[in-house]
Amino acid sequence: MEEYDLTLLLVAYNEENFLESCVEEVIQTIAPLDLKYEIVIVENGSTDNTFNIAKKLANKFPFIVAVHLDKASGTNAMRKGYSVAKGKTVVNLDVDLSTDMSYFNKLMEYAKSYDVVTGSRYLDPSMVKRTFDRHYLSLIYNRIFIRGLLGSKILDNGCGFRAVKREIGNELYNKIKDDGFFGPNEFLIRAQRKGYSIKEFPVKWTENYRRVGPWKIFVTYIIPVTKLWINITFRKNQ
């Protein structure tokens, strides 16, 4: 298998308005760097034109791979992305680029010394722009459920700006049983429990329009959080 220095993993669900501009900015950011890279787009069961756009981009650029999933699942999309990735390091980005790409170089610099690097919206809240309800629901979710119940030492367990060693991503995502959207959160819990080195650093983050209300998102995560807590508390080898 041909190996790359870096895989950019973009999970795209109904992102027809963002995908092309995202890829353009990603290429502009990485082009000046001395890196052999690929972009993997996992189209995550979209109901719009996202996959056609992904295929068009893959036909235009030889370093882009487009993959389709029939059913939307954040966990399965990440698992699929890591399974096809050829980069030694895999960088996950939100397609709407909520995290300012000026922090990409810092992400890659930290990735030289750590197994997992993740951006954080809570280390410096002054760098974050988001609505009041999402901000406080996210704080409650992270502090009470993820940090309190599951014991995470990471302040922000849901930021979509990460760099992970590919073999670690494959290992941990293959152990995650949730087939919804909790997987990226559970990934950080499992990485900490395995003792992998993790760096969390502050990033400038701006909320973009989303179609799902914050309360629905909040409730969606409660069941998998509870299941994981039961597994790691009462069952061995979880």
C-alpha positions as CSV (number, residue, x, y, z in Angstrom):
1,M,0.0,0.0,0.0
2,E,1.3,3.4,-1.0
3,E,1.7,5.5,2.2
4,Y,1.2,9.2,2.7
5,D,2.4,11.6,5.4
6,L,-1.1,12.8,5.9
7,T,-4.7,11.9,5.3
8,L,-7.3,14.7,5.6
9,L,-10.6,13.0,6.6
10,L,-13.8,14.9,5.7
11,V,-17.1,13.3,6.9
12,A,-19.8,15.0,4.8
13,Y,-23.5,14.8,5.6
14,N,-25.7,17.1,3.4
15,E,-22.7,19.5,2.9
16,E,-23.4,20.5,-0.7
17,N,-23.0,24.1,0.2
18,F,-19.7,23.7,2.0
19,L,-17.8,20.8,0.5
20,E,-16.1,22.4,-2.5
21,S,-15.0,25.5,-0.6
22,C,-13.7,23.3,2.2
23,V,-11.6,21.2,-0.1
24,E,-10.2,24.4,-1.8
25,E,-9.2,25.9,1.5
26,V,-7.7,22.6,2.7
27,I,-5.6,22.3,-0.5
28,Q,-4.4,26.0,-0.2
29,T,-3.4,25.4,3.4
30,I,-1.5,22.2,2.8
31,A,0.1,23.0,-0.6
32,P,3.0,25.1,0.8
33,L,3.9,22.3,3.3
34,D,6.4,19.6,2.4
35,L,3.9,16.8,2.9
36,K,2.6,13.9,0.7
37,Y,-1.1,13.9,1.4
38,E,-4.5,12.6,0.4
39,I,-8.0,13.8,1.1
40,V,-10.7,11.2,1.9
41,I,-14.3,12.3,1.7
42,V,-16.7,10.0,3.4
43,E,-20.2,11.0,2.2
44,N,-22.3,10.0,5.2
45,G,-25.8,9.0,3.8
46,S,-26.6,12.5,2.5
47,T,-30.0,13.3,1.0
48,D,-28.7,16.2,-1.1
49,N,-26.0,16.5,-3.9
50,T,-23.0,15.9,-1.6
51,F,-21.8,12.6,-3.1
52,N,-22.0,13.9,-6.6
53,I,-19.8,16.8,-5.6
54,A,-17.4,14.5,-3.8
55,K,-17.1,12.3,-6.9
56,K,-16.5,15.4,-9.1
57,L,-13.7,16.4,-6.8
58,A,-12.2,12.9,-6.8
59,N,-12.2,13.0,-10.6
60,K,-10.6,16.4,-10.7
61,F,-7.8,15.7,-8.1
62,P,-6.0,12.3,-8.1
63,F,-5.2,12.6,-4.4
64,I,-8.9,12.8,-3.4
65,V,-10.9,9.6,-2.6
66,A,-14.7,9.7,-2.3
67,V,-16.6,7.0,-0.3
68,H,-20.3,6.6,0.1
69,L,-22.3,5.3,3.1
70,D,-25.9,4.4,2.7
71,K,-26.9,5.3,6.3
72,A,-25.7,8.3,8.2
73,S,-23.5,7.4,11.2
74,G,-20.7,9.5,12.6
75,T,-19.0,6.5,14.1
76,N,-19.2,4.3,11.0
77,A,-18.1,7.2,8.8
78,M,-15.0,7.7,10.9
79,R,-14.3,4.0,11.0
80,K,-14.6,3.8,7.2
81,G,-12.4,6.8,6.8
82,Y,-9.6,5.4,8.9
83,S,-9.9,2.0,7.2
84,V,-9.2,3.5,3.7
85,A,-6.7,6.2,4.9
86,K,-3.1,5.8,3.8
87,G,-1.6,8.6,5.8
88,K,0.6,8.0,8.8
89,T,-1.4,10.8,10.5
90,V,-5.1,11.3,10.0
91,V,-6.5,14.8,10.4
92,N,-10.3,15.1,11.0
93,L,-11.9,18.4,9.9
94,D,-15.5,19.6,10.0
95,V,-16.5,20.3,6.5
96,D,-17.9,23.7,7.5
97,L,-14.4,24.5,8.8
98,S,-15.8,25.9,12.1
99,T,-12.2,25.8,13.3
100,D,-10.0,28.4,11.8
101,M,-7.5,26.7,9.4
102,S,-4.8,29.1,10.6
103,Y,-4.3,26.6,13.4
104,F,-3.5,23.7,11.1
105,N,0.2,24.2,11.3
106,K,0.1,24.1,15.1
107,L,-2.0,20.9,14.9
108,M,0.6,19.3,12.7
109,E,3.5,20.5,14.9
110,Y,1.9,18.9,18.0
111,A,1.2,15.7,16.0
112,K,4.9,15.1,15.8
113,S,5.1,14.6,19.6
114,Y,1.6,13.2,20.5
115,D,-0.5,10.2,19.5
116,V,-3.7,12.3,19.5
117,V,-4.0,16.1,19.2
118,T,-7.4,17.9,19.5
119,G,-8.5,21.4,19.3
120,S,-10.4,22.9,22.2
121,R,-13.2,25.5,22.5
122,Y,-12.9,25.7,26.3
123,L,-9.3,26.4,27.0
124,D,-9.8,30.0,25.8
125,P,-13.6,30.7,25.5
126,S,-12.8,34.2,24.1
127,M,-11.7,32.6,20.8
128,V,-15.1,30.9,20.3
129,K,-18.3,32.4,18.7
130,R,-21.5,30.3,19.2
131,T,-25.1,30.7,20.3
132,F,-25.9,30.9,24.0
133,D,-27.9,27.7,24.1
134,R,-25.3,25.6,22.3
135,H,-22.5,26.9,24.5
136,Y,-24.1,26.0,27.8
137,L,-25.6,22.7,26.7
138,S,-22.1,21.8,25.4
139,L,-20.6,22.8,28.7
140,I,-23.1,20.7,30.7
141,Y,-22.5,17.7,28.4
142,N,-18.7,17.9,28.7
143,R,-18.5,18.7,32.4
144,I,-21.3,16.4,33.8
145,F,-21.5,13.5,31.4
146,I,-18.1,13.2,29.6
147,R,-15.8,14.4,32.3
148,G,-17.9,13.7,35.4
149,L,-19.5,10.3,34.5
150,L,-16.9,9.0,32.1
151,G,-13.8,10.5,33.7
152,S,-12.3,12.3,30.7
153,K,-9.5,14.7,31.5
154,I,-10.1,16.6,28.2
155,L,-12.0,19.8,28.5
156,D,-13.6,19.7,25.0
157,N,-14.4,16.1,23.8
158,G,-16.4,17.1,20.8
159,C,-14.2,19.4,18.7
160,G,-13.9,18.1,15.2
161,F,-10.3,19.4,14.7
162,R,-8.0,16.5,15.4
163,A,-4.8,14.7,14.4
164,V,-4.5,11.0,15.2
165,K,-1.9,8.4,14.3
166,R,-3.6,6.1,11.8
167,E,-3.0,2.8,13.6
168,I,-4.5,4.2,16.8
169,G,-7.6,5.5,15.0
170,N,-8.1,2.1,13.4
171,E,-7.6,0.3,16.7
172,L,-10.0,2.4,18.7
173,Y,-12.8,3.0,16.2
174,N,-12.9,-0.8,15.6
175,K,-13.7,-1.2,19.3
176,I,-16.5,1.4,19.4
177,K,-19.9,-0.3,19.2
178,D,-22.1,2.8,18.9
179,D,-23.4,3.3,15.4
180,G,-24.7,6.8,15.9
181,F,-22.7,10.0,16.3
182,F,-21.1,9.4,19.7
183,G,-18.0,7.6,18.3
184,P,-15.6,10.6,18.1
185,N,-16.4,11.4,21.8
186,E,-15.9,7.8,22.9
187,F,-12.7,7.7,20.9
188,L,-11.1,10.2,23.3
189,I,-12.3,8.3,26.3
190,R,-10.8,5.1,25.0
191,A,-7.5,6.9,24.0
192,Q,-7.1,8.1,27.5
193,R,-7.9,4.8,29.1
194,K,-5.3,3.2,26.8
195,G,-2.7,5.7,28.0
196,Y,-2.0,7.3,24.6
197,S,-0.4,10.7,24.7
198,I,-3.0,13.5,24.0
199,K,-2.5,17.2,23.5
200,E,-5.5,19.6,23.8
201,F,-4.9,23.2,22.6
202,P,-7.1,26.3,22.1
203,V,-8.4,27.1,18.7
204,K,-10.5,29.9,17.2
205,W,-13.9,28.4,16.5
206,T,-17.0,29.9,14.9
207,E,-20.4,28.2,14.9
208,N,-21.9,27.8,11.5
209,Y,-25.6,27.1,10.6
210,R,-26.8,23.6,11.5
211,R,-30.1,22.0,10.8
212,V,-30.5,20.1,14.1
213,G,-31.6,21.8,17.3
214,P,-29.2,21.8,20.3
215,W,-31.7,19.9,22.5
216,K,-32.1,17.1,20.0
217,I,-28.3,16.8,19.7
218,F,-28.0,16.8,23.5
219,V,-30.6,14.1,24.0
220,T,-29.1,12.0,21.1
221,Y,-25.9,11.6,23.1
222,I,-27.3,10.6,26.5
223,I,-28.1,7.0,25.7
224,P,-24.6,6.1,24.3
225,V,-22.9,8.0,27.2
226,T,-24.9,5.8,29.6
227,K,-24.1,2.6,27.8
228,L,-20.4,3.4,27.7
229,W,-20.5,4.2,31.5
230,I,-22.1,0.8,32.2
231,N,-19.5,-1.0,30.0
232,I,-16.4,0.7,31.5
233,T,-17.7,0.5,35.1
234,F,-19.2,-2.9,35.4
235,R,-17.7,-5.0,32.5
236,K,-14.2,-6.0,32.0
237,N,-12.1,-5.5,28.8
238,Q,-14.2,-2.6,27.6
